[in-house]
Amino acid sequence: MRIRRIVKERDIMKVWVFGYDRKLMKSAADSGFRNMSEVLSYANCMAGDKPVYHIRVSNENRGWCGSYTIYGREID
C-alpha cells in the first residue's frame, strides 16, 4: 500500500539533488510548495544544466521522505 505524500505551503521541505556519479550536487530547505510537482521542478532548476540521477525529498513537518527520478516517479 502506497503512502500519500501530502505537501502544504507551510511545510518545510528539504531537497537533495544527486548527480550521475551519485555525489550530492545541491541541497536546500524551503517552504511554500503546494505539491510534489513544484518541489521536483525546483530541484531540477537547482541542478541547472548538470544531469540529475535522483532527488531526495524530506517533509520535516509531516515526517516522511522519499527518493524520486527527475520525472517524478518514486524510487523504492
Wavefront OBJ file of the C-alpha trace (Angstrom):
o trace
v 0.000 0.000 0.000
v 1.387 3.379 -1.019
v 1.661 6.279 1.380
v 0.130 9.506 0.190
v 2.760 12.244 0.030
v 0.968 15.380 1.256
v 2.610 18.790 0.804
v 1.198 22.007 2.243
v 2.534 25.547 1.811
v 3.699 25.856 5.418
v 5.609 22.547 5.419
v 9.401 22.743 5.441
v 10.766 20.631 2.607
v 14.404 19.552 2.447
v 15.659 18.706 -1.040
v 18.901 16.958 -2.019
v 19.916 16.638 -5.704
v 22.354 13.880 -6.680
v 24.311 13.688 -9.948
v 25.046 10.607 -12.073
v 28.219 9.976 -10.075
v 25.831 9.727 -7.070
v 27.503 12.637 -5.329
v 25.489 15.420 -3.753
v 25.227 18.364 -6.146
v 22.894 20.759 -4.310
v 20.732 20.841 -1.211
v 18.108 23.268 0.069
v 15.396 23.677 2.689
v 12.376 25.766 1.760
v 8.627 26.116 2.222
v 5.833 27.471 0.056
v 5.360 24.430 -2.171
v 1.795 23.342 -2.921
v 2.514 19.894 -4.376
v 5.292 17.433 -5.231
v 5.432 18.679 -8.805
v 6.589 22.100 -7.596
v 9.210 20.517 -5.324
v 10.663 18.397 -8.143
v 10.621 21.335 -10.556
v 12.532 23.426 -8.013
v 15.084 20.629 -7.611
v 15.603 20.375 -11.379
v 16.168 24.143 -11.554
v 18.750 23.900 -8.758
v 20.791 21.441 -10.826
v 20.981 23.739 -13.841
v 22.458 22.031 -16.911
v 24.040 19.158 -14.985
v 22.473 15.687 -15.337
v 20.493 14.531 -12.301
v 20.484 10.917 -11.089
v 17.843 11.227 -8.393
v 16.238 13.690 -5.980
v 15.742 13.031 -2.265
v 12.867 14.916 -0.609
v 12.034 15.134 3.088
v 8.955 16.775 4.603
v 10.095 17.850 8.057
v 6.610 18.736 9.350
v 4.863 15.510 8.340
v 7.760 13.122 8.930
v 8.157 11.424 5.561
v 10.928 11.227 2.988
v 11.435 9.614 -0.392
v 13.623 9.416 -3.493
v 12.342 10.446 -6.904
v 13.523 10.471 -10.508
v 13.611 13.780 -12.370
v 10.284 12.774 -13.948
v 8.528 12.408 -10.593
v 8.434 8.635 -10.281
v 9.149 7.407 -6.756
v 12.159 5.118 -6.300
v 11.758 2.298 -3.780
l 1 2 3 4 5 6 7 8 9 10 11 12 13 14 15 16 17 18 19 20 21 22 23 24 25 26 27 28 29 30 31 32 33 34 35 36 37 38 39 40 41 42 43 44 45 46 47 48 49 50 51 52 53 54 55 56 57 58 59 60 61 62 63 64 65 66 67 68 69 70 71 72 73 74 75 76
